[in-house]
Amino acid sequence: MRLKKCLLIAFLFPFVASAQKGGTSYPVKDLHVKWTFKENLSSGKKQSLSLLTFSNKSAQQFPASNWSLYFNSMKDIDLKTSGKITVEQVNGDLFRIRPGQDFREINKGDSVVLDIFANDNIVNFADAPGGLYLVWDNMPDKGIKIDHYLVEPVERYIQNVVSPLDTYTKNSKFTPREKSTLVKLLPTPVFYEARSGNFSVNQATAIISDPDFKKEADYLSSELFNFFKIKPVVSSGASKAQSIQLIKANLLEDEYQLEITPQGITISASNAQGVFYGLQSLKSLLLTNKPIKGEKVVLVSCVFIKDAPRFKYRGLMLDVARNFHPKEEVLRILDLMAFYKLNVFHFHLTDDEGWRLAIPALPELTEIGAKRGHTLTNEKSLQATYNSGPDTTEVLNKAFYSVADFVEILKYATQRHIQVIPEIETPGHARAAIKAMDTRYSRFMAKGMRVEAEEYLLRDVKDSSVYSSAQYWNDNVVCVALPSVYHFLNKVTEGLQEMYRTAGIPLKTIHFGGDEVPAGVWEKSPVCLQLVKQEKMQSTDDLWSYYITKLQGLLKPKGIVLSGWEEFGMRKTYLDGNKLMVPNPLFANDPIQLDVWNNVIGGGSEDLPYRLANGGYKVVLTCSSNFYLDMAYNRSITEPGHYWAGFVNLEKLFSFIPYDYYKNANENKRGEAISKSLFIGKDRLTDYGKSNILGLKAALWSEKIRNNDLLEFMLLPRLIGLAERAWAKDPAWALEKDNAKSESAYENSYADFMTRVGLIEFSKLDEGGWNYRIPPVGVKITNGEVFGNTEFPGFDIYYTTNGKDPSVKDKLYTKSIKEKGVIKLRAFNRKGRGGNTTTVQN
């Protein structure tokens, strides 16, 4: 979700200029474009000025007219016309620049600088526009990518950013703990007792399993081979020494016991999930130790663990609609989730910008909805978005999961005791589906087949409603008054059911979105207005409850629970003439699961998750202030990500108190310190409300994430913080009433946690090749000496004095640096991978 104030009135798709000669012979590869941030303006409203510089590297003149430059921007670009240029919005995040009468040809070696204003501040480098391409007027169907596009560093322009000294001071707040005293496992088990001695896992080790745990035993054998090249034989015979035993015992659901002695390993549980969690703990402990060099043997320290999850629902939402991520990366993420005992994978498959799952009965959904690039009509593809560029043949611009892909993902997740919840966004965030079904409609209408054309139509073709969504779309909401909408949703649901049947697992719930339906929708739709009159509704606002009722009518007979974002539990009302969203009592007793995201600190709805839980709704805390992993780590120009919900570092996840998150909330969405008076008058979570909290979920939206490395960078190590809060018992510091005692206990607990992540978990992640975030070095300069530190223990710092970024071949930092001039410092992990460089002047 992105909570943004939308001020733009969306333009209709741009006109096509009459074909003219000239310009099209210019080699676009020789046009170099540079973005430079100039300043955040202080004119009474948030606004920023950036510069676009066109440089001509060709011997041929760049023409003064007959072209358009398209680009994507998640900033609200100010639409202006001057003598030099006209800036227009196409739709969504796609804008274009047209030359004006005062724009002149650009000769070889010359440049032109254009002023670009946005109705928001620039905070980090990821705010720069992207996806630039050129279109000639006499070739309007063809977009030509700008190959030479430079985003100039913004260090010298941005104010109020995190400095190297700020980082150093924060890093210095916690003292690492002695590794030998640490629990070698995250999330923290309920009971952990280290014992003397080791058990040797080797080629002779057998796995003896209760027949009910045969699948888990096979999984363990496979994992031991993957990591250590040891392949134990699995059997269900009598127990014997020097083996790993999986035993059925009279324990609570999902609870397990793990005992490691020099004679063997025993994992006990009452169900397969419990055994699986015990296996993950065993795997984690094994990865703490390295195999004996030259031998297929790994030692694991003796220990006794008794453990169970705090919450039943421990989830991760991954958005693959905005930017696609391949099946292989999804499977890796499922392994990561299993390793940290997360058990719900919320799969955000559709949105305005893409439909990523094949539905055989509706092939247009992926034929059109999964494809994007330059288009004038959206009939053969969606428009370019989120820096996709113009080329519809690029892999990421036409990607989706086949039925076979999805079934494989389902089976893979099930083997790891992870439930997959598919999300089909409705009624808003549905542009990809709408455009795909528009194409289907046009094809059948061209054949004179009106009935077939209207069978799955998602919009009222006579609707003249004007609106702008949170992402600036003016055509992304389905018409909930059309019977064909529910025919469409039923057909998609049947397609999902068939895939789950093929995978051999039940489809228990579908997430139907429900978020960010903008003001103004349906108000000028003849079909909607007719339904309002027919059903004696007061206004089109009442269509919201109508839609939820229709969804429930579709899903309940199939035994499917409706999941959705918080808006499915809300309704619109008015107070003193102002719109107000309040919990909707109509569906509080229905089996609806709500992911509640809007608790933005300082945004006014800080208590929304608690109000909905207190009102009877089953709530998954998906709080954007703590669990939105697309937020930047901090207010740094080098940190990628959004920041509308605040800055989310690892501590934001670790410090979250599910039943009283006000207690540890200490900054607003701008990163500024807050007073606890902010929460006066806010609803507290009642004991009844606590019974309605299903669990916790982190969300990773992918608007700015176009590759797997960045995906993993944003995911880790923050996902470990989520796992700790979702699994581990309520910590003592969260329950302590005395503020001073609570703060002291918290600092000790967090120092312990950070040490475990730095010295133990990162090495495990290195074995899997994960691209976790390596934090920048904190630096302070005192009396001409440069001191450096890192957020986590376990990293080495290297530095240079020659202006180059450090590598592991440069000087190792072991004591303060006394050299003068430009000092560059960089942290490296044990594999030699480095983080961002910190630069200071001494």
RAQUI-V111882 format. One record per pair of residues at least 6 apart in sequence whose C-alpha atoms are under 8 Angstrom apart, sorted by sequence separation. I is the first residue (numbers start at 1). J is the second residue. If there is no record, write none. Layout:
I|J  I|J
This chain:
40|46  41|47  56|62  80|86  81|87  89|95  90|96  106|112  135|141  136|142  224|230  225|231  239|245  259|265  260|266  268|274  269|275  291|297  292|298  337|343  349|355  350|356  359|365  375|381  384|390  391|397  392|398  413|419  444|450  467|473  468|474  479|485  500|506  522|528  523|529  532|538  555|561  573|579  574|580  599|605  600|606  612|618  613|619  622|628  633|639  657|663  667|673  668|674  705|711  736|742  780|786  781|787  799|805  800|806  828|834  40|47  41|48  79|86  80|87  88|95  89|96  135|142  224|231  258|265  259|266  268|275  291|298  292|299  349|356  350|357  358|365  359|366  375|382  376|383  413|420  467|474  469|476  478|485  500|507  522|529  532|539  555|562  572|579  573|580  598|605  599|606  612|619  632|639  633|640  657|664  666|673  667|674  735|742  765|772  779|786  780|787  799|806  827|834  828|835  40|48  41|49  79|87  80|88  87|95  88|96  135|143  209|217  224|232  258|266  259|267  267|275  290|298  291|299  349|357  358|366  373|381  374|382  375|383  388|396  444|452  445|453  466|474  532|540  572|580  573|581  598|606  599|607  632|640  633|641  656|664  666|674  733|741  734|742  779|787  780|788  789|797  798|806  799|807  826|834  827|835  39|48  40|49  78|87  79|88  87|96  88|97  134|143  135|144  183|192  208|217  221|230  222|231  257|266  258|267  289|298  290|299  357|366  372|381  373|382  374|383  375|384  388|397  444|453  497|506  572|581  573|582  599|608  631|640  632|641  655|664  656|665  666|675  702|711  733|742  779|788  788|797  798|807  826|835  827|836  38|48  39|49  79|89  87|97  88|98  133|143  134|144  207|217  221|231  257|267  258|268  268|278  289|299  355|365  356|366  371|381  372|382  373|383  374|384  410|420  443|453  497|507  532|542  552|562  571|581  572|582  598|608  599|609  609|619  631|641  632|642  666|676  732|742  733|743  778|788  779|789  798|808  800|810  826|836  827|837  38|49  39|50  86|97  87|98  133|144  134|145  221|232  256|267  257|268  267|278  289|300  334|345  355|366  368|379  370|381  371|382  372|383  373|384  381|392  441|452  442|453  496|507  529|540  532|543  551|562  570|581  571|582  598|609  630|641  631|642  632|643  777|788  778|789  799|810  800|811  826|837  37|49  38|50  85|97  86|98  133|145  134|146  221|233  256|268  257|269  267|279  286|298  288|300  368|380  369|381  370|382  372|384  373|385  441|453  528|540  570|582  571|583  596|608  597|609  609|621  630|642  631|643  635|647  733|745  734|746  777|789  778|790  798|810  799|811  825|837  826|838  37|50  38|51  85|98  86|99  132|145  133|146  221|234  256|269  286|299  356|369  367|380  368|381  369|382  372|385  440|453  441|454  570|583  571|584  596|609  631|644  634|647  732|745  733|746  777|790  778|791  798|811  799|812  824|837  825|838  36|50  37|51  85|99  86|100  131|145  132|146  207|221  255|269  256|270  286|300  355|369  356|370  367|381  368|382  569|583  570|584  631|645  633|647  634|648  662|676  700|714  776|790  777|791  798|812  799|813  824|838  825|839  35|50  36|51  84|99  85|100  254|269  255|270  285|300  354|369  355|370  373|388  374|389  441|456  569|584  631|646  632|647  633|648  634|649  700|715  775|790  797|812  798|813  824|839  35|51  36|52  84|100  85|101  218|234  253|269  254|270  285|301  353|369  354|370  372|388  373|389  374|390  441|457  569|585  631|647  632|648  633|649  775|791  796|812  797|813  823|839  824|840  34|51  35|52  83|100  84|101  85|102  132|149  217|234  252|269  253|270  254|271  354|371  373|390  374|391  523|540  631|648  632|649  633|650  662|679  796|813  822|839  823|840  34|52  35|53  75|93  82|100  83|101  84|102  85|103  251|269  252|270  253|271  254|272  256|274  354|372  372|390  373|391  374|392  459|477  522|540  569|587  801|819  806|824  822|840  823|841  33|52  34|53  74|93  83|102  84|103  245|264  247|266  249|268  250|269  251|270  254|273  255|274  256|275  372|391  373|392  437|456  438|457  459|478  460|479  569|588  629|648  801|820  803|822  805|824  806|825  807|826  822|841  823|842  33|53  34|54  73|93  83|103  243|263  244|264  245|265  246|266  247|267  248|268  249|269  250|270  254|274  258|278  372|392  437|457  438|458  458|478  459|479  548|568  625|645  628|648  777|797  801|821  802|822  803|823  804|824  805|825  806|826  808|828  821|841  822|842  32|53  33|54  72|93  73|94  242|263  243|264  244|265  245|266  246|267  247|268  248|269  249|270  253|274  254|275  256|277  257|278  371|392  437|458  458|479  624|645  625|646  627|648  698|719  801|822  802|823  803|824  805|826  820|841  821|842  32|54  33|55  72|94  73|95  241|263  242|264  243|265  244|266  245|267  246|268  247|269  248|270  256|278  460|482  625|647  626|648  646|668  647|669  801|823  820|842  31|54  32|55  71|94  72|95  128|151  241|264  242|265  244|267  248|271  254|277  434|457  459|482  594|617  596|619  600|623  625|648  646|669  647|670  800|823  801|824  819|842  31|55  32|56  70|94  71|95  258|282  373|397  434|458  458|482  593|617  594|618  595|619  596|620  597|621  599|623  600|624  601|625  645|669  646|670  647|671  660|684  698|722  799|823  800|824  808|832  31|56  32|57  70|95  71|96  207|232  209|234  211|236  372|397  433|458  434|459  569|594  592|617  593|618  594|619  595|620  596|621  597|622  598|623  599|624  600|625  627|652  644|669  646|671  660|685  697|722  788|813  799|824  800|825  30|56  31|57  70|96  125|151  206|232  207|233  208|234  209|235  210|236  316|342  371|397  372|398  458|484  545|571  568|594  592|618  593|619  594|620  595|621  596|622  597|623  598|624  599|625  626|652  627|653  643|669  644|670  659|685  696|722  799|825  30|57  31|58  69|96  70|97  203|230  205|232  206|233  207|234  208|235  209|236  314|341  315|342  318|345  320|347  321|348  370|397  371|398  457|484  458|485  544|571  588|615  589|616  591|618  593|620  595|622  596|623  597|624  625|652  626|653  643|670  798|825  799|826  807|834  30|58  68|96  69|97  125|153  202|230  203|231  204|232  205|233  206|234  207|235  208|236  209|237  314|342  315|343  316|344  317|345  318|346  319|347  320|348  321|349  354|382  370|398  371|399  456|484  457|485  564|592  566|594  583|611  588|616  589|617  787|815  788|816  797|825  798|826  68|97  69|98  125|154  203|232  206|235  208|237  217|246  246|275  313|342  314|343  315|344  316|345  317|346  318|347  319|348  320|349  321|350  322|351  353|382  370|399  455|484  456|485  562|591  563|592  564|593  565|594  566|595  583|612  588|617  787|816  797|826  798|827  68|98  124|154  202|232  208|238  313|343  314|344  315|345  316|346  317|347  318|348  319|349  320|350  321|351  322|352  370|400  454|484  458|488  561|591  562|592  563|593  564|594  565|595  566|596  585|615  626|656  696|726  786|816  787|817  797|827  798|828  27|58  31|62  67|98  68|99  208|239  313|344  315|346  317|348  321|352  322|353  456|487  457|488  541|572  561|592  562|593  563|594  564|595  565|596  566|597  659|690  695|726  785|816  786|817  796|827  797|828  806|837  67|99  321|353  322|354  324|356  353|385  455|487  456|488  561|593  563|595  565|597  583|615  785|817  786|818  795|827  796|828  805|837  66|99  213|246  321|354  455|488  759|792  785|818  795|828  796|829  26|60  65|99  274|308  321|355  366|400  758|792  759|793  784|818  785|819  795|829  796|830  26|61  64|99  65|100  123|158  208|243  321|356  757|792  758|793  759|794  794|829  795|830  26|62  122|158  206|242  207|243  208|244  209|245  210|246  320|356  635|671  758|794  784|820  205|242  206|243  207|244  208|245  209|246  210|247  621|658  755|792  758|795  788|825  790|827  65|103  78|116  205|243  206|244  207|245  208|246  209|247  210|248  754|792  755|793  23|62  64|103  77|116  78|117  205|244  207|246  754|793  23|63  64|104  77|117  78|118  262|302  477|517  717|757  22|63  63|104  64|105  77|118  78|119  260|301  261|302  23|65  63|105  64|106  76|118  77|119  260|302  261|303  358|400  434|476  23|66  62|105  63|106  75|118  76|119  259|302  260|303  356|399  357|400  358|401  434|477  479|522  569|612  22|66  23|67  61|105  62|106  75|119  76|120  259|303  260|304  356|400  357|401  358|402  359|403  431|475  432|476  434|478  477|521  601|645  625|669  61|106  62|107  75|120  258|303  259|304  355|400  356|401  357|402  358|403  431|476  482|527  600|645  601|646  20|66  61|107  258|304  259|305  357|403  430|476  431|477  470|516  481|527  482|528  600|646  60|107  61|108  257|304  258|305  429|476  430|477  469|516  481|528  59|107  60|108  257|305  258|306  428|476  429|477  430|478  469|517  470|518  480|528  569|617  777|825  17|66  59|108  257|306  357|406  428|477  469|518  479|528  515|564  777|826  56|106  58|108  256|306  257|307  382|432  427|477  428|478  468|518  481|531  510|560  512|562  513|563  514|564  515|565  776|826  777|827  55|106  56|107  57|108  58|109  255|306  256|307  426|477  427|478  467|518  468|519  508|559  509|560  510|561  511|562  512|563  513|564  514|565  515|566  516|567  776|827  56|108  57|109  75|127  255|307  256|308  426|478  427|479  467|519  508|560  509|561  510|562  511|563  512|564  513|565  514|566  515|567  775|827  56|109  74|127  255|308  382|435  427|480  467|520  507|560  508|561  509|562  510|563  511|564  514|567  515|568  774|827  55|109  56|110  73|127  254|308  255|309  466|520  467|521  509|563  514|568  774|828  55|110  56|111  73|128  74|129  254|309  284|339  465|520  466|521  716|771  717|772  774|829  55|111  73|129  216|272  379|435  465|521  716|772  717|773  786|842  54|111  55|112  72|129  73|130  378|435  379|436  465|522  715|772  716|773  785|842  53|111  54|112  71|129  72|130  280|338  281|339  465|523  712|770  713|771  714|772  784|842  53|112  54|113  71|130  72|131  213|272  216|275  220|279  280|339  379|438  380|439  463|522  465|524  712|771  713|772  714|773  776|835  779|838  53|113  71|131  72|132  212|272  216|276  280|340  379|439  464|524  465|525  712|772  713|773  774|834  775|835  776|836  777|837  778|838  52|113  53|114  70|131  71|132  199|260  280|341  463|524  464|525  710|771  712|773  774|835  775|836  776|837  777|838  779|840  781|842  51|113  52|114  70|132  71|133  198|260  199|261  200|262  213|275  370|432  463|525  481|543  709|771  773|835  774|836  776|838  51|114  52|115  69|132  70|133  198|261  199|262  228|291  323|386  369|432  462|525  463|526  480|543  641|704  51|115  52|116  69|133  70|134  197|261  198|262  199|263  277|341  322|386  368|432  369|433  462|526  486|550  490|554  601|665  640|704  50|115  51|116  69|134  70|135  197|262  199|264  460|525  486|551  653|718  766|831  49|115  50|116  68|134  69|135  199|265  230|296  369|435  460|526  601|667  602|668  603|669  49|116  50|117  67|134  68|135  229|296  230|297  365|432  368|435  369|436  460|527  480|547  601|668  602|669  650|717  654|721  763|830  8|76  49|117  67|135  68|136  228|296  365|433  368|436  486|554  600|668  601|669  650|718  653|721  654|722  657|725  7|76  48|117  49|118  67|136  68|137  228|297  367|436  600|669  629|698  630|699  649|718  653|722  656|725  6|76  47|117  48|118  66|136  67|137  228|298  366|436  627|697  628|698  629|699  630|700  651|721  654|724  47|118  48|119  66|137  365|436  368|439  614|685  627|698  628|699  629|700  630|701  650|721  654|725  47|119  48|120  66|138  324|396  364|436  365|437  611|683  613|685  614|686  621|693  627|699  628|700  629|701  630|702  653|725  46|119  47|120  48|121  323|396  345|418  347|420  349|422  350|423  351|424  364|437  606|679  610|683  611|684  616|689  619|692  620|693  621|694  628|701  45|119  46|120  47|121  48|122  327|401  343|417  344|418  345|419  346|420  347|421  348|422  349|423  350|424  351|425  610|684  611|685  614|688  615|689  618|692  619|693  620|694  621|695  622|696  46|121  324|399  343|418  344|419  345|420  346|421  347|422  348|423  349|424  350|425  364|439  607|682  610|685  613|688  614|689  617|692  618|693  619|694  620|695  621|696  622|697  623|698  14|90  324|400  342|418  343|419  344|420  345|421  346|422  347|423  348|424  364|440  602|678  606|682  607|683  613|689  614|690  616|692  618|694  619|695  620|696  621|697  622|698  11|88  13|90  344|421  346|423  352|429  355|432  607|684  613|690  620|697  622|699  657|734  11|89  12|90  13|91  327|405  331|409  334|412  338|416  351|429  352|430  353|431  354|432  355|433  614|692  10|89  11|90  12|91  330|409  334|413  338|417  351|430  352|431  353|432  610|689  613|692  10|90  11|91  41|121  338|418  350|430  351|431  352|432  613|693  10|91  40|121  331|412  335|416  351|432  352|433  10|92  40|122  327|409  331|413  334|416  350|432  334|418  630|714  37|122  428|513  629|714  424|510  425|511  426|512  427|513  428|514  429|515  629|715  422|509  423|510  424|511  425|512  426|513  427|514  428|515  429|516  421|509  422|510  423|511  424|512  425|513  426|514  428|516  429|517  421|510  422|511  423|512  424|513  425|514  426|515  428|517  629|718  410|500  421|511  423|513  427|517  428|518  414|505  407|499  411|503  35|128  203|296  406|499  407|500  410|503  411|504  35|129  202|296  203|297  202|297  407|502  408|503  627|722  185|281  201|297  202|298  403|499  407|503  654|750  200|297  201|298  200|298  201|299  185|284  200|299  201|300  651|750  184|284  185|285  199|299  200|300  184|285  198|299  199|300  198|300  199|301  198|301  199|302  184|288  197|301  198|302  196|301  197|302  28|134  195|301  196|302  194|301  195|302  196|303  194|302  195|303  194|303  195|304  193|303  194|304  192|303  193|304  24|136  192|304  193|305  23|136  33|146  191|304  192|305  24|138  32|146  35|149  191|305  192|306  31|146  32|147  33|148  34|149  35|150  36|151  37|152  190|305  191|306  28|144  32|148  33|149  34|150  35|151  36|152  189|305  190|306  191|307  20|137  21|138  29|146  31|148  32|149  33|150  34|151  35|152  36|153  37|154  189|306  190|307  19|137  20|138  28|146  29|147  30|148  34|152  36|154  39|157  40|158  189|307  190|308  18|137  19|138  29|148  38|157  39|158  189|308  17|137  18|138  19|139  37|157  16|137  17|138  17|140  16|140  352|476  361|491  359|492  361|495  360|495  359|495  359|496  276|416  276|417  273|417  187|340  186|340  187|341  638|836  216|415  215|415  143|374  142|374  141|374  141|375  141|376  140|376  145|389  145|390  144|390  145|391  143|390  142|390  143|391  131|384  131|385  131|386  132|387  130|386  131|387  133|389  130|387  131|388  132|389  133|390  129|387  131|389  131|390  94|384  94|385  93|385  92|385  93|386  313|620  72|384  74|386  72|385  73|386  72|386  72|387  71|387  386|703  386|704  14|376  13|376  13|377  93|471  92|471  93|472  322|701  323|702  329|708  92|472  93|473  315|695  317|697  319|699  322|702  323|703  340|720  91|472  92|473  313|694  314|695  315|696  316|697  317|698  318|699  319|700  320|701  321|702  322|703  323|704  325|706  342|723  91|473  92|474  312|694  313|695  314|696  315|697  316|698  317|699  318|700  319|701  320|702  323|705  324|706  325|707  341|723  91|474  311|694  312|695  313|696  314|697  315|698  316|699  317|700  318|701  319|702  323|706  325|708  340|723  311|695  313|697  316|700  318|702  311|696  341|727  74|471  314|723  314|726  313|726  314|727  311|726  310|726  311|727  309|726  310|727  309|727  310|728  308|727  309|728  310|729  309|729  310|730  9|467  10|468  9|468  8|468  6|468  10|472  6|469  10|473  6|470  8|472  10|474  5|470  6|471  4|470  6|472  3|470  4|471  2|470  2|471  162|634  288|760  162|635  163|636  161|635  162|636  160|635  161|636  288|763  161|637  288|764  287|764  158|637  284|764  155|637  154|637  124|635  123|635  124|636  125|637  123|636  124|637  125|638  1|515  123|637  124|638  125|639  126|640  1|516  124|639  125|640  126|641  124|640  187|720  186|720  187|723  188|724  186|723  187|724  186|724  190|728  188|727  189|728  190|729  187|727  188|728  187|728  182|752  184|756  174|747  183|756  177|751  182|756  176|751  177|752  186|761  174|750  175|751  176|752  179|755  184|760  174|751  179|756  126|704  176|754  177|755  176|755  179|759  1|597  171|778  168|777  169|778  167|777  168|778  167|778  168|779  166|778  167|779  168|780  164|777  165|778  164|778  165|779  164|779  165|780  164|780  172|789  176|793  171|789  171|790  168|788  171|791  168|789  170|791  171|792  168|790  4|644  3|644  2|644  3|645  164|838  164|840  1|701
